[in-house]
Amino acid sequence: MSPNNAHRLALSALSALALSAPLAAQAGTFPAKLSKESKACVDCHKEKSPSIVTQWGISKHYRANVGCFECHSASPKDPDAFEHQGATIAVIVSPKDCGRCHEHEVEEFTNSHHAKAGRILGSLDNTLAEVVEGNRGFKTPGFPRGNSAAAVNGCWQCHGGQVKVLKEGKLDPATWPNTGMGRLNPDGSEGSCTACHTRHEFSAAQAREPENCGRCHMGPDHPQIEIYNESKHGIAFRANRERMNLQSPKWVVGEDYDVAPTCATCHMSATPNQPVTHDVGLRISWNNRPAISVRPEVSDAKLGLPSAKITWETRRNSMKDVCINCHNTQFIEGWYTQYDGLIDLYHEKFAKPGLELMALTAPLKRKPEFSEKIDFIWFELWHHEGRRARHGASMMGPDITHWHGTYEIARNFYSELVPELEELIHRGETSTDPAKKEAAKRLQAKLDEVLNSPNHQWYLNKMDPSEKQYRDAQQADFQKRYGK
């Protein structure tokens, strides 16, 4: 461990003790022994829940004499505090609690998109889970009117829900257990450190494993773990895992390991020129979550994050500083050119015209969101296929970029979205409502404009003659070289 890290750990341990009365310690030293309160916890939990004592026993917390009470102690004024065996404690250890020692890390995390993940609760995704997929059949003391089990077991477990406290510090079962990344805690803090640093070992090595991120970053709309596994990065990791030195305290790429990166390597971990960061957005140059990708400082500004002042160019240079440990400048610049090209293709051919067309469908559709087939088609085009194509390109996953991305975007645009638009137009044209007739006319004009554009005119068998001639020549040359 470097002198700076050792000094920080020492101060961190002392901070915990200072904030966890009645403990005290002499400045500049580790506590000489485990506190009597934590000893009492350990003696009991050895019998009641031995596995968590074992996990704690191999942690750095144990070696620093930071025990159960130092993390779980609470003020009687805390909303979730309760008396247990003569001590005032809380079940939830929030980022605010972790910040007693890990102040710098918690500050970075709190200012990240990860910590704001719980703000999805009022979004379109949650409308799907609560209304379209769910009902109010899941009733608990905190939700007497009921809640959607689809949201509780799905969305909230990754994004985090709002933890509700019942009497005597008990937690409502709809909201606990929960280690969602942006969990809304009773003490007002946002986030959950145990989303990545699993209790009670809180292992940095485990947090460096790709599968740690894959718990949430997977599936049809954000398949980062699948992309990583397909990529050369993931292949190299699996082939050389024993050489990754995951247990290294400093874990600097190029110094402690050089055979492969993990998610943490690229987005969080140290390089010879950069320290560790707990703000995973500081090396990302596109935010690919919306229907139209935006620069990260734009989305940061919407959340009121201080990182809104950090430009995408600066963030890209920070990521390039990671890449340069394994790749040369030509490779890195060429890859970013390819990535930006895919973003531009998706925007110009599908996302921008799709948004314009969907805006014009509003007067022709039934009012509840997702009550029409076209709502699902468009949602999946940008939220599923569109994200997969962009994320696939961002992480060098060619099959997901193409077959699970751009191919499915194109297939569903032409075979699903366009026919549904034509059906809505027909519905409006045959309506007795003059407003709907006019809406159908506007939608038809836009659809004609889109399909007659260079990006889509092939669909109408109107490919530009020079383009057709070029493509015919390319096919003839291919057949001449490789045909039998």
C-alpha positions as CSV (number, residue, x, y, z in Angstrom):
1,M,0.0,0.0,0.0
2,S,1.3,3.4,-0.9
3,P,2.1,5.8,2.0
4,N,-0.8,8.1,0.9
5,N,-3.3,5.3,0.9
6,A,-2.1,4.0,4.3
7,H,-2.4,7.5,5.8
8,R,-5.9,7.9,4.4
9,L,-6.9,4.5,5.7
10,A,-5.6,5.4,9.2
11,L,-7.4,8.7,9.2
12,S,-10.6,7.0,7.9
13,A,-10.6,4.5,10.7
14,L,-10.1,7.3,13.2
15,S,-12.9,9.3,11.6
16,A,-15.2,6.4,12.2
17,L,-14.3,6.2,15.8
18,A,-14.6,9.9,16.3
19,L,-18.1,9.8,14.9
20,S,-19.2,6.7,16.7
21,A,-19.5,7.7,20.4
22,P,-18.6,6.5,22.9
23,L,-15.4,5.4,21.2
24,A,-12.2,7.5,21.2
25,A,-8.8,7.1,19.7
26,Q,-5.5,8.9,19.7
27,A,-4.8,11.0,16.5
28,G,-2.4,9.4,14.0
29,T,-2.8,5.8,15.1
30,F,-5.1,2.9,14.4
31,P,-7.4,1.8,17.3
32,A,-5.5,-0.7,19.4
33,K,-8.4,-3.1,19.6
34,L,-11.9,-3.8,18.6
35,S,-14.5,-1.7,20.6
36,K,-16.5,-3.5,23.3
37,E,-19.7,-2.7,21.4
38,S,-18.5,-4.5,18.3
39,K,-17.1,-7.4,20.3
40,A,-20.6,-7.9,21.7
41,C,-22.1,-7.8,18.2
42,V,-19.5,-10.4,17.0
43,D,-20.1,-12.7,19.9
44,C,-23.8,-12.9,19.2
45,H,-23.6,-13.0,15.4
46,K,-21.1,-15.8,15.4
47,E,-24.1,-17.9,16.5
48,K,-26.9,-16.1,14.7
49,S,-25.4,-15.3,11.4
50,P,-21.8,-16.7,11.2
51,S,-21.3,-16.1,7.5
52,I,-21.4,-12.3,7.9
53,V,-18.8,-12.5,10.7
54,T,-16.6,-14.6,8.5
55,Q,-16.9,-12.1,5.6
56,W,-16.1,-9.2,8.0
57,G,-13.2,-11.2,9.4
58,I,-11.4,-11.2,6.0
59,S,-12.1,-7.6,5.3
60,K,-9.8,-4.5,5.7
61,H,-12.3,-3.3,8.2
62,Y,-11.4,-6.1,10.5
63,R,-7.7,-5.4,10.2
64,A,-8.4,-1.8,11.1
65,N,-10.5,-2.8,14.1
66,V,-13.6,-1.2,12.5
67,G,-16.5,-3.5,13.5
68,C,-20.2,-3.8,13.4
69,F,-21.0,-0.9,15.7
70,E,-18.7,1.5,14.0
71,C,-20.8,1.2,10.8
72,H,-24.3,0.4,12.2
73,S,-24.3,2.8,15.2
74,A,-27.1,5.5,14.9
75,S,-28.4,8.5,16.7
76,P,-31.7,8.1,18.5
77,K,-33.0,10.9,16.2
78,D,-32.3,8.9,13.0
79,P,-35.6,7.8,11.3
80,D,-34.5,4.1,11.2
81,A,-32.7,3.9,14.6
82,F,-33.8,1.3,17.1
83,E,-32.5,-0.1,20.4
84,H,-30.8,-3.5,20.1
85,Q,-29.1,-5.2,23.0
86,G,-28.4,-1.9,24.7
87,A,-27.1,-0.1,21.6
88,T,-28.8,2.3,19.2
89,I,-28.2,1.0,15.7
90,A,-29.7,1.1,12.2
91,V,-29.9,-1.7,9.7
92,I,-29.1,0.5,6.7
93,V,-25.5,1.7,6.3
94,S,-25.9,4.5,3.9
95,P,-23.3,6.5,1.9
96,K,-23.6,9.1,4.6
97,D,-22.5,6.5,7.1
98,C,-19.7,5.3,4.9
99,G,-18.6,8.9,4.4
100,R,-17.6,9.1,8.0
101,C,-14.4,7.4,6.9
102,H,-14.5,7.4,3.1
103,E,-15.4,11.1,2.6
104,H,-13.7,11.6,-0.7
105,E,-15.1,8.4,-2.3
106,V,-18.6,9.2,-1.1
107,E,-18.4,12.7,-2.4
108,E,-17.4,11.5,-5.9
109,F,-20.2,8.8,-5.8
110,T,-22.8,11.2,-4.6
111,N,-22.0,13.5,-7.5
112,S,-22.3,10.7,-10.1
113,H,-25.2,9.4,-12.2
114,H,-25.0,6.1,-10.3
115,A,-26.2,7.8,-7.1
116,K,-29.1,9.4,-9.0
117,A,-30.3,6.1,-10.4
118,G,-33.3,6.1,-8.0
119,R,-34.7,9.2,-9.8
120,I,-36.1,6.8,-12.4
121,L,-39.1,6.3,-10.1
122,G,-41.2,8.8,-12.0
123,S,-39.9,7.9,-15.5
124,L,-41.4,6.2,-18.5
125,D,-39.7,2.9,-17.5
126,N,-41.5,2.9,-14.2
127,T,-44.8,3.7,-15.8
128,L,-44.3,0.4,-17.7
129,A,-43.5,-1.6,-14.5
130,E,-46.2,0.0,-12.3
131,V,-49.1,0.4,-14.8
132,V,-48.6,-1.6,-18.0
133,E,-46.9,-4.6,-16.4
134,G,-48.1,-4.2,-12.8
135,N,-51.0,-3.6,-10.6
136,R,-51.6,-2.6,-6.9
137,G,-51.8,-6.2,-5.7
138,F,-48.6,-6.0,-3.6
139,K,-49.8,-4.5,-0.3
140,T,-47.5,-3.8,2.7
141,P,-47.7,-1.5,5.7
142,G,-45.9,1.2,3.8
143,F,-48.1,0.8,0.8
144,P,-51.6,0.1,2.1
145,R,-53.0,1.0,-1.4
146,G,-50.7,-1.5,-2.9
147,N,-47.8,-1.4,-5.3
148,S,-46.5,-3.2,-8.3
149,A,-44.4,-6.3,-7.5
150,A,-42.9,-5.9,-11.0
151,A,-41.4,-2.5,-10.0
152,V,-40.4,-3.7,-6.5
153,N,-38.6,-6.9,-7.7
154,G,-37.3,-5.4,-10.9
155,C,-36.7,-1.6,-11.4
156,W,-36.1,-0.8,-7.7
157,Q,-33.5,-3.6,-7.2
158,C,-31.1,-2.0,-9.7
159,H,-32.0,1.6,-9.6
160,G,-33.0,1.8,-6.0
161,G,-36.3,2.6,-4.3
162,Q,-37.3,4.9,-1.5
163,V,-36.8,3.0,1.8
164,K,-39.8,3.4,4.1
165,V,-39.4,3.1,7.8
166,L,-42.1,1.6,10.0
167,K,-42.4,1.6,13.8
168,E,-39.3,0.9,15.9
169,G,-36.9,1.2,13.0
170,K,-38.4,-1.7,11.0
171,L,-38.2,-1.3,7.3
172,D,-41.2,-1.9,4.9
173,P,-40.7,-5.2,3.0
174,A,-41.6,-3.5,-0.3
175,T,-38.5,-1.3,0.1
176,W,-36.1,-3.6,2.0
177,P,-34.0,-5.5,1.2
178,N,-32.6,-3.2,-1.5
179,T,-29.1,-2.5,-2.7
180,G,-30.2,-0.4,-5.7
181,M,-27.4,1.9,-6.9
182,G,-29.5,5.0,-6.3
183,R,-31.5,3.9,-3.3
184,L,-33.2,6.8,-1.4
185,N,-32.2,6.3,2.2
186,P,-34.1,7.4,5.3
187,D,-31.2,9.8,6.2
188,G,-31.8,11.7,3.0
189,S,-28.7,10.4,1.2
190,E,-28.9,8.8,-2.3
191,G,-27.1,5.5,-3.2
192,S,-25.8,2.3,-1.9
193,C,-22.1,1.5,-1.5
194,T,-23.0,-2.2,-1.2
195,A,-24.4,-2.2,-4.7
196,C,-20.7,-2.8,-5.7
197,H,-18.9,-3.5,-2.4
198,T,-21.0,-6.4,-1.2
199,R,-21.4,-6.8,2.6
200,H,-19.6,-7.6,4.8
201,E,-16.2,-8.1,3.2
202,F,-16.6,-4.9,1.0
203,S,-14.0,-6.3,-1.3
204,A,-12.3,-4.0,-3.8
205,A,-11.3,-7.1,-5.8
206,Q,-14.9,-8.1,-6.1
207,A,-15.9,-4.7,-7.3
208,R,-13.3,-5.0,-10.0
209,E,-14.9,-8.1,-11.4
210,P,-17.0,-7.5,-14.6
211,E,-19.8,-9.6,-13.2
212,N,-20.2,-7.1,-10.4
213,C,-21.4,-4.5,-12.9
214,G,-23.3,-7.1,-14.9
215,R,-25.9,-7.5,-12.1
216,C,-27.6,-4.4,-13.5
217,H,-25.8,-3.6,-16.8
218,M,-27.3,-6.5,-18.8
219,G,-30.4,-7.4,-20.8
220,P,-32.2,-5.9,-23.9
221,D,-31.7,-2.2,-23.1
222,H,-28.2,-2.0,-21.6
223,P,-26.3,-5.2,-22.3
224,Q,-22.9,-4.0,-21.2
225,I,-21.9,-7.4,-19.6
226,E,-22.9,-9.3,-22.8
227,I,-21.0,-6.8,-24.9
228,Y,-17.9,-7.0,-22.7
229,N,-18.0,-10.8,-22.8
230,E,-18.1,-10.7,-26.6
231,S,-15.4,-8.2,-26.9
232,K,-11.6,-8.8,-27.1
233,H,-11.4,-7.2,-23.7
234,G,-13.7,-9.8,-22.1
235,I,-12.0,-12.6,-24.0
236,A,-8.6,-11.5,-22.8
237,F,-9.9,-11.2,-19.2
238,R,-11.2,-14.7,-19.1
239,A,-8.0,-16.1,-20.7
240,N,-5.8,-14.3,-18.2
241,R,-7.8,-13.9,-15.1
242,E,-5.1,-15.4,-12.9
243,R,-2.8,-12.6,-14.0
244,M,-5.2,-9.7,-13.2
245,N,-3.8,-9.2,-9.7
246,L,-7.3,-8.1,-8.6
247,Q,-6.3,-8.1,-4.9
248,S,-3.7,-5.4,-5.4
249,P,-4.3,-2.4,-3.1
250,K,-3.5,0.2,-5.7
251,W,-4.3,-1.8,-8.9
252,V,-2.9,0.6,-11.5
253,V,-3.2,-0.6,-15.1
254,G,0.2,-1.1,-16.8
255,E,1.8,-1.5,-13.4
256,D,-0.2,-4.1,-11.4
257,Y,-1.7,-5.8,-14.5
258,D,-1.5,-5.6,-18.2
259,V,-3.3,-8.5,-19.8
260,A,-6.9,-7.1,-20.0
261,P,-9.2,-4.4,-18.7
262,T,-12.4,-4.8,-16.7
263,C,-15.3,-2.4,-16.5
264,A,-13.6,-0.8,-13.5
265,T,-10.3,-0.4,-15.4
266,C,-11.9,1.8,-18.0
267,H,-14.5,3.7,-16.0
268,M,-13.1,4.0,-12.4
269,S,-9.7,2.6,-11.6
270,A,-6.3,4.2,-11.5
271,T,-3.8,4.7,-14.4
272,P,-0.3,5.9,-14.0
273,N,-1.7,9.4,-14.6
274,Q,-5.1,9.3,-13.0
275,P,-6.4,8.3,-9.5
276,V,-9.4,6.1,-8.8
277,T,-12.7,7.8,-9.3
278,H,-16.2,6.8,-8.0
279,D,-17.9,8.9,-10.6
280,V,-18.2,6.5,-13.5
281,G,-19.3,9.3,-15.9
282,L,-16.0,11.1,-15.9
283,R,-14.5,9.1,-18.8
284,I,-17.7,8.8,-20.9
285,S,-18.0,11.1,-24.0
286,W,-21.6,10.1,-25.0
287,N,-24.6,9.5,-22.8
288,N,-26.5,6.8,-24.8
289,R,-29.4,6.5,-22.5
290,P,-31.9,8.9,-24.3
291,A,-33.5,8.4,-27.7
292,I,-30.9,10.9,-29.0
293,S,-27.4,10.5,-27.4
294,V,-26.2,13.6,-25.6
295,R,-22.9,14.8,-24.3
296,P,-22.5,13.8,-20.7
297,E,-22.2,17.4,-19.4
298,V,-25.7,18.0,-20.8
299,S,-27.3,15.2,-18.8
300,D,-25.2,16.2,-15.8
301,A,-26.5,19.7,-15.9
302,K,-30.1,18.4,-15.9
303,L,-29.3,16.6,-12.6
304,G,-27.5,19.6,-11.2
305,L,-24.2,17.8,-10.9
306,P,-21.0,19.7,-10.5
307,S,-19.5,17.5,-13.3
308,A,-21.6,19.6,-15.8
309,K,-18.5,21.8,-15.9
310,I,-16.4,19.0,-17.3
311,T,-16.6,18.8,-21.1
312,W,-16.9,15.7,-23.1
313,E,-13.5,16.3,-24.7
314,T,-11.9,16.3,-21.3
315,R,-13.7,13.1,-20.4
316,R,-12.7,11.5,-23.7
317,N,-9.1,12.4,-23.0
318,S,-9.4,10.8,-19.6
319,M,-10.6,7.6,-21.2
320,K,-7.8,7.8,-23.9
321,D,-5.4,7.9,-21.0
322,V,-6.7,4.5,-20.0
323,C,-6.6,3.1,-23.5
324,I,-3.0,4.3,-24.2
325,N,-1.7,1.7,-21.7
326,C,-2.5,-1.1,-24.2
327,H,-3.1,0.6,-27.5
328,N,-1.3,3.2,-29.6
329,T,-2.7,6.6,-30.6
330,Q,-3.7,5.6,-34.1
331,F,-5.7,2.7,-32.8
332,I,-7.5,4.9,-30.2
333,E,-8.3,7.7,-32.6
334,G,-9.5,5.3,-35.3
335,W,-11.8,3.5,-32.8
336,Y,-13.3,6.8,-31.6
337,T,-13.9,7.8,-35.2
338,Q,-15.8,4.5,-35.8
339,Y,-17.8,4.9,-32.6
340,D,-18.9,8.5,-33.5
341,G,-19.8,7.3,-37.0
342,L,-22.2,4.8,-35.5
343,I,-23.8,7.4,-33.3
344,D,-24.2,9.7,-36.3
345,L,-25.8,6.9,-38.4
346,Y,-28.3,6.0,-35.7
347,H,-29.2,9.7,-35.1
348,E,-29.6,10.7,-38.7
349,K,-31.3,7.6,-40.2
350,F,-33.6,6.5,-37.4
351,A,-33.7,8.5,-34.2
352,K,-34.3,12.0,-35.4
353,P,-36.9,11.1,-38.1
354,G,-38.5,8.6,-35.7
355,L,-39.0,11.3,-33.1
356,E,-40.5,13.7,-35.6
357,L,-42.9,11.0,-36.9
358,M,-43.9,9.9,-33.4
359,A,-44.6,13.5,-32.4
360,L,-47.1,13.7,-35.2
361,T,-48.9,10.6,-34.2
362,A,-50.2,12.0,-30.9
363,P,-53.6,13.3,-32.3
364,L,-54.2,10.0,-33.9
365,K,-53.6,7.7,-31.0
366,R,-55.5,6.7,-28.0
367,K,-54.4,8.8,-25.0
368,P,-52.9,6.3,-22.4
369,E,-49.2,5.7,-23.0
370,F,-48.6,2.2,-24.4
371,S,-52.2,1.6,-25.3
372,E,-51.2,1.4,-29.0
373,K,-48.9,-1.1,-30.7
374,I,-46.8,1.7,-32.2
375,D,-45.9,3.0,-28.7
376,F,-44.1,-0.3,-28.0
377,I,-42.5,-0.5,-31.4
378,W,-41.0,3.0,-31.1
379,F,-40.0,2.5,-27.4
380,E,-38.1,-0.7,-28.3
381,L,-36.5,0.9,-31.3
382,W,-34.7,3.5,-29.3
383,H,-34.7,2.1,-25.8
384,H,-33.7,-1.5,-26.7
385,E,-32.3,-1.8,-30.2
386,G,-31.0,1.8,-30.4
387,R,-29.2,1.5,-27.1
388,R,-27.8,-1.9,-28.0
389,A,-26.3,-0.5,-31.2
390,R,-24.7,2.5,-29.5
391,H,-23.5,0.6,-26.4
392,G,-22.2,-2.2,-28.6
393,A,-20.1,0.2,-30.6
394,S,-18.9,2.0,-27.5
395,M,-17.5,-1.3,-26.1
396,M,-16.3,-3.0,-29.3
397,G,-19.0,-5.7,-29.4
398,P,-19.6,-6.1,-33.2
399,D,-22.3,-8.8,-33.1
400,I,-24.4,-6.8,-30.6
401,T,-23.8,-3.6,-32.6
402,H,-25.0,-5.2,-35.8
403,W,-27.3,-8.2,-35.3
404,H,-28.8,-7.1,-32.0
405,G,-28.6,-3.4,-32.8
406,T,-28.6,-1.8,-36.2
407,Y,-30.2,-4.8,-38.0
408,E,-33.1,-4.9,-35.5
409,I,-33.5,-1.2,-35.6
410,A,-33.8,-1.3,-39.4
411,R,-36.0,-4.4,-39.5
412,N,-38.5,-2.9,-37.0
413,F,-38.4,0.6,-38.5
414,Y,-39.4,-0.7,-42.0
415,S,-41.5,-3.8,-41.1
416,E,-43.2,-2.5,-37.9
417,L,-43.0,1.2,-37.5
418,V,-43.8,2.3,-41.0
419,P,-46.8,0.0,-41.4
420,E,-48.2,1.2,-38.1
421,L,-47.7,4.8,-39.2
422,E,-49.6,4.0,-42.4
423,E,-52.4,2.4,-40.3
424,L,-52.7,5.5,-38.2
425,I,-52.8,7.7,-41.3
426,H,-55.6,5.6,-42.7
427,R,-57.5,5.8,-39.4
428,G,-57.2,9.5,-39.5
429,E,-58.1,9.9,-43.2
430,T,-61.3,7.9,-42.7
431,S,-62.3,9.7,-39.5
432,T,-65.2,12.1,-39.3
433,D,-63.1,14.4,-37.1
434,P,-61.6,17.2,-39.2
435,A,-58.7,17.5,-36.7
436,K,-57.8,13.9,-37.2
437,K,-58.0,14.3,-40.9
438,E,-55.6,17.2,-40.8
439,A,-53.3,15.3,-38.4
440,A,-53.2,12.4,-40.8
441,K,-52.3,14.7,-43.7
442,R,-49.4,16.1,-41.7
443,L,-48.2,12.7,-40.7
444,Q,-48.4,11.5,-44.3
445,A,-46.4,14.5,-45.5
446,K,-43.6,13.8,-43.0
447,L,-43.6,10.1,-43.7
448,D,-43.2,10.8,-47.5
449,E,-40.4,13.3,-46.7
450,V,-38.6,10.7,-44.6
451,L,-39.0,7.8,-47.0
452,N,-37.9,9.9,-50.0
453,S,-34.7,11.0,-48.3
454,P,-31.4,9.5,-49.3
455,N,-31.3,7.4,-46.1
456,H,-34.6,5.6,-46.9
457,Q,-35.4,6.0,-50.6
458,W,-34.2,2.4,-51.3
459,Y,-37.4,1.3,-49.5
460,L,-39.5,2.9,-52.3
461,N,-37.2,1.4,-54.9
462,K,-35.8,4.9,-55.6
463,M,-32.2,4.3,-54.9
464,D,-30.0,7.0,-56.6
465,P,-28.8,5.6,-59.9
466,S,-25.2,6.4,-59.2
467,E,-25.4,4.6,-55.8
468,K,-27.1,1.6,-57.5
469,Q,-24.4,1.5,-60.1
470,Y,-21.7,1.6,-57.4
471,R,-23.3,-1.2,-55.4
472,D,-23.8,-3.4,-58.5
473,A,-20.1,-3.0,-59.3
474,Q,-19.1,-3.9,-55.8
475,Q,-21.2,-7.1,-55.9
476,A,-19.8,-8.0,-59.3
477,D,-16.2,-7.5,-58.1
478,F,-16.9,-9.6,-55.0
479,Q,-18.3,-12.4,-57.2
480,K,-15.4,-12.3,-59.5
481,R,-12.9,-12.7,-56.7
482,Y,-14.8,-15.2,-54.5
483,G,-17.6,-16.7,-56.6
484,K,-17.3,-20.3,-57.9
